[in-house]
Amino acid sequence: MLNLFSHVFVASCALMQIITVQDSGRRSSLCSSVESEAEVSLYSSFHQHRLHPQLAAHMPARTQGYPWNLVYSTSIHGSSLKTLYRNMAGLDSPVLLVIKDMHKQVFGAFSSDPFRVSKYCYGTGETFLFSFNPDFQSYTWSGENSYFMSGNWESLHIGGGGGGFALWLDADLYHGASFSCPTFHNAPLSTHEDFIVQDVEVWTVQN
């Protein structure tokens, strides 16, 4: 059984529990290539998994040793930035955003703060970007500016300052874009600067 974290998380035990949910219908599950049933979830028992070792090495010390919990998944909660924000309301912990696009590229960002609507940029230098396209790459804060994150009801933005965002998602979590930007001095995270999203998940670590 494949899931969005097949590149990001390495199983630490063989047993996986898969929760079945009704597919949203707008896009097929990541598991559709190996499962004929539409009712498939990306969600598995996360406490039985550990972060990909290269990604784990970039995590701040305050996240070490604590379990990760699923906050938002397009396959479970539908494709809506408003729902993503709502699911993080009241949350006070870092989050991990993982995206898979229609070109089967997996990439995302570790955010020092949960995503929210904000008039100004927020976040800290703990924030970084990553991709598995196909090898693991990470992009940490350059120190050039502090445009870590910002968001409104129409879109979510990570990085900026050079005429484009390091990562941008629209209100339907369907269209996305990734450009090089001064905040992280990153390469585009996907093989296409403008991409169509297949699935999104957000996880958080809480002590």
Disulfide bonds with the S-S distance in Angstrom:
none
